[in-house]
């Protein structure tokens, strides 16, 4: 059952970005409602991951506007720490600290950045690790975990910052099919709890079943977007149809 959608919580208007002579984003418009799950799909090199990095201010934009969780991301004097407290991002690479345990990886940022009390943070971390079914791995090191387990630690670490928005960038791309199912199940649980989620993904079944809205990008542009059911049932643009024919 789809959630009732609310006002835009992530909004991009005319966003452009070039790296030298390479124009990566060419006037991207995108809107995600509070509590909505949206997926961005498309061929490699279409600008999907750059969109996420721009939303979290990891990559500055050249033109356009981005507003997320009440913050103007393109503002000249953006408080990047405030933004990243509200917007969590999980990448394909887990980026865990190999010399720290699972519990230490999850608690580090809330303790060092937010200066929250240790007892409170550790209690939340244990709860989150149980939620991602890793309560028995608190004292393990990343090297002792499978790829799917490491990715679930990365998700718990991001959630421990208590974000209002979660961005997922091809988080299952390097995982085997069984592990993909585990990680997507965790994301589906997060979405079901009302978290605003934006995913770059190649998992079409997940996009079809979980997303409220799907965006198809090609050549740095949003070619087509629609509610998930309509998008997969009746794609309108020839480029969308050609892409779906290859991946479905």
C-alpha positions as CSV (number, residue, x, y, z in Angstrom):
1,X,0.0,0.0,0.0
2,X,1.5,3.3,-1.1
3,X,2.0,6.1,1.5
4,X,0.1,9.4,1.3
5,X,2.6,11.9,-0.2
6,X,3.2,15.3,1.3
7,X,5.0,18.5,0.4
8,X,8.4,18.2,-1.4
9,X,11.1,17.4,1.0
10,X,13.8,17.1,-1.7
11,X,13.6,19.5,-4.6
12,X,15.9,20.1,-7.5
13,X,15.2,22.8,-10.1
14,X,17.4,23.2,-13.2
15,X,20.5,21.7,-11.6
16,X,23.6,21.6,-13.9
17,X,27.0,20.3,-13.2
18,X,30.1,19.9,-15.4
19,X,33.5,18.4,-14.7
20,X,35.7,20.3,-17.1
21,X,34.3,19.9,-20.6
22,X,32.1,17.0,-19.4
23,X,28.6,18.2,-18.8
24,X,27.2,15.6,-16.3
25,X,23.9,17.2,-15.3
26,X,21.9,19.3,-17.8
27,X,19.1,21.0,-16.0
28,X,17.8,18.3,-13.7
29,X,14.4,18.8,-12.0
30,X,13.4,16.3,-9.3
31,X,11.0,16.3,-6.4
32,X,10.5,13.8,-3.6
33,X,7.7,14.2,-1.0
34,X,8.2,13.8,2.7
35,X,7.9,10.1,3.5
36,X,8.2,9.2,-0.2
37,X,10.4,6.6,-1.7
38,X,11.8,7.5,-5.1
39,X,14.2,5.6,-7.4
40,X,16.5,7.0,-10.1
41,X,17.3,4.5,-12.8
42,X,19.2,4.7,-16.1
43,X,22.4,3.7,-17.9
44,X,25.9,4.1,-16.5
45,X,27.2,7.6,-16.9
46,X,23.8,9.2,-17.0
47,X,24.4,11.4,-13.9
48,X,22.4,9.4,-11.3
49,X,25.1,9.3,-8.6
50,X,26.1,12.9,-9.2
51,X,22.5,13.9,-8.4
52,X,22.9,12.3,-4.9
53,X,26.2,13.8,-4.3
54,X,24.8,17.3,-5.2
55,X,21.9,16.8,-2.8
56,X,24.3,16.1,0.1
57,X,26.6,18.9,-1.0
58,X,29.5,16.5,-1.6
59,X,29.6,17.9,-5.2
60,X,28.8,21.6,-5.7
61,X,26.4,22.5,-8.5
62,X,27.1,25.0,-11.3
63,X,23.6,26.4,-11.6
64,X,20.0,25.7,-10.3
65,X,18.5,25.2,-6.9
66,X,18.5,22.4,-4.4
67,X,16.4,22.4,-1.2
68,X,16.4,19.4,1.2
69,X,14.8,19.1,4.6
70,X,14.3,22.8,4.9
71,X,17.9,23.7,3.9
72,X,18.9,25.6,0.7
73,X,21.8,23.3,-0.4
74,X,23.1,25.7,-3.0
75,X,23.3,28.6,-0.6
76,X,26.7,30.4,-0.4
77,X,27.0,29.9,3.3
78,X,25.5,26.4,3.7
79,X,26.0,24.8,7.1
80,X,27.2,21.4,5.7
81,X,27.3,19.8,9.1
82,X,23.6,20.7,9.6
83,X,22.8,19.3,6.2
84,X,24.6,16.0,6.8
85,X,22.9,15.6,10.1
86,X,19.6,15.7,8.3
87,X,20.6,13.8,5.1
88,X,22.3,10.4,5.4
89,X,24.0,8.8,2.4
90,X,25.1,5.2,1.9
91,X,27.4,4.3,-1.0
92,X,28.2,1.2,-2.9
93,X,31.6,1.1,-1.1
94,X,30.9,0.5,2.6
95,X,33.6,2.9,3.8
96,X,33.9,1.3,7.3
97,X,36.9,1.8,9.4
98,X,38.7,-1.6,9.3
99,X,40.4,-1.2,12.7
100,X,37.2,-0.4,14.6
101,X,34.5,-2.8,15.6
102,X,30.9,-2.7,14.2
103,X,29.7,-0.9,17.3
104,X,32.5,1.6,17.1
105,X,31.8,2.3,13.5
106,X,28.2,3.0,14.1
107,X,28.7,5.2,17.2
108,X,31.7,7.2,16.1
109,X,29.9,10.1,14.3
110,X,27.1,10.7,16.8
111,X,29.8,10.7,19.6
112,X,32.4,12.8,17.9
113,X,30.3,15.1,15.6
114,X,27.0,15.5,17.5
115,X,28.6,15.1,21.0
116,X,25.7,13.0,22.2
117,X,26.0,11.0,25.5
118,X,27.8,7.7,25.0
119,X,25.2,5.6,26.8
120,X,22.4,7.0,24.7
121,X,24.3,6.5,21.4
122,X,25.4,3.0,22.2
123,X,21.8,2.0,23.2
124,X,20.6,3.4,19.8
125,X,23.4,1.7,17.9
126,X,22.5,-1.7,19.5
127,X,18.9,-1.2,18.6
128,X,19.8,-0.3,15.0
129,X,22.1,-3.2,14.6
130,X,19.4,-5.5,15.9
131,X,17.1,-3.9,13.3
132,X,19.5,-4.8,10.5
133,X,19.9,-8.3,12.0
134,X,23.5,-7.9,13.2
135,X,23.0,-7.8,16.9
136,X,25.5,-10.7,17.2
137,X,28.2,-8.8,15.4
138,X,28.7,-5.8,17.7
139,X,32.3,-6.6,18.5
140,X,33.3,-8.0,15.1
141,X,35.6,-6.1,12.7
142,X,34.6,-5.3,9.1
143,X,37.0,-7.8,7.7
144,X,35.2,-10.5,9.5
145,X,31.9,-9.7,7.8
146,X,30.4,-10.5,4.4
147,X,29.7,-7.7,1.9
148,X,26.0,-7.6,2.7
149,X,26.7,-7.5,6.4
150,X,29.2,-4.6,5.9
151,X,26.5,-2.7,3.9
152,X,24.0,-3.2,6.6
153,X,26.5,-1.8,9.1
154,X,26.9,1.2,6.8
155,X,23.1,1.7,6.8
156,X,22.9,1.5,10.6
157,X,25.8,3.9,10.9
158,X,23.9,6.5,8.8
159,X,20.7,6.0,10.7
160,X,22.5,6.5,14.0
161,X,22.8,10.2,13.0
162,X,19.0,10.4,13.1
163,X,18.6,11.7,9.5
164,X,15.4,12.9,8.0
165,X,16.4,11.8,4.5
166,X,18.3,8.7,3.4
167,X,20.1,8.5,0.0
168,X,21.3,5.2,-1.3
169,X,23.8,5.1,-4.2
170,X,23.8,1.6,-5.9
171,X,24.2,0.0,-2.5
172,X,23.6,-3.5,-3.9
173,X,25.8,-3.3,-7.0
174,X,28.7,-5.3,-5.6
175,X,26.6,-7.9,-3.8
176,X,25.6,-11.4,-4.7
177,X,21.8,-12.0,-5.3
178,X,21.0,-13.5,-1.9
179,X,22.8,-10.6,-0.1
180,X,21.0,-8.1,-2.4
181,X,17.7,-9.4,-1.0
182,X,18.9,-8.9,2.6
183,X,20.0,-5.3,2.1
184,X,16.9,-4.3,0.1
185,X,14.8,-5.8,2.8
186,X,16.4,-3.5,5.3
187,X,15.8,-0.5,3.1
188,X,12.2,-1.5,2.6
189,X,11.8,-1.7,6.4
190,X,13.2,1.8,6.7
191,X,10.9,3.2,4.0
192,X,7.9,1.5,5.6
193,X,8.6,3.4,8.8
194,X,8.1,6.7,6.8
195,X,11.7,7.7,6.1
196,X,12.1,9.8,3.0
197,X,14.4,7.8,0.7
198,X,16.0,8.4,-2.7
199,X,17.8,5.5,-4.3
200,X,20.0,5.2,-7.3
201,X,19.5,1.5,-8.2
202,X,19.5,-1.1,-10.9
203,X,17.1,-3.3,-9.0
204,X,14.0,-2.9,-11.1
205,X,11.8,-5.3,-9.0
206,X,12.6,-3.2,-5.9
207,X,11.8,0.0,-7.8
208,X,8.5,-1.4,-9.1
209,X,7.3,-2.8,-5.7
210,X,8.6,-0.2,-3.2
211,X,9.0,3.2,-5.0
212,X,6.3,5.7,-5.1
213,X,7.9,7.5,-8.0
214,X,10.6,6.5,-10.6
215,X,12.9,8.8,-12.5
216,X,14.7,7.7,-15.6
217,X,17.9,9.6,-16.4
218,X,19.9,9.5,-19.6
219,X,22.6,11.9,-20.8
220,X,22.4,14.0,-17.7
221,X,18.7,14.7,-18.0
222,X,15.5,13.4,-16.5
223,X,13.9,11.8,-19.5
224,X,10.8,10.5,-17.9
225,X,9.3,10.2,-14.4
226,X,6.0,8.8,-13.2
227,X,4.4,6.8,-10.3
228,X,6.1,3.4,-10.3
229,X,3.1,1.5,-11.5
230,X,2.6,3.8,-14.5
231,X,6.3,4.0,-15.2
232,X,6.7,0.3,-15.7
233,X,3.4,-0.4,-17.3
234,X,3.4,2.4,-19.8
235,X,6.8,4.0,-20.4
236,X,6.3,6.9,-22.9
237,X,9.8,7.9,-24.0
238,X,11.5,5.6,-26.5
239,X,14.7,5.8,-24.5
240,X,12.9,4.6,-21.4
241,X,11.3,1.7,-23.3
242,X,14.6,0.7,-24.8
243,X,16.3,0.7,-21.4
244,X,13.5,-1.3,-19.7
245,X,13.6,-3.8,-22.6
246,X,17.3,-4.5,-21.8
247,X,17.0,-4.8,-18.0
248,X,13.6,-6.4,-17.4
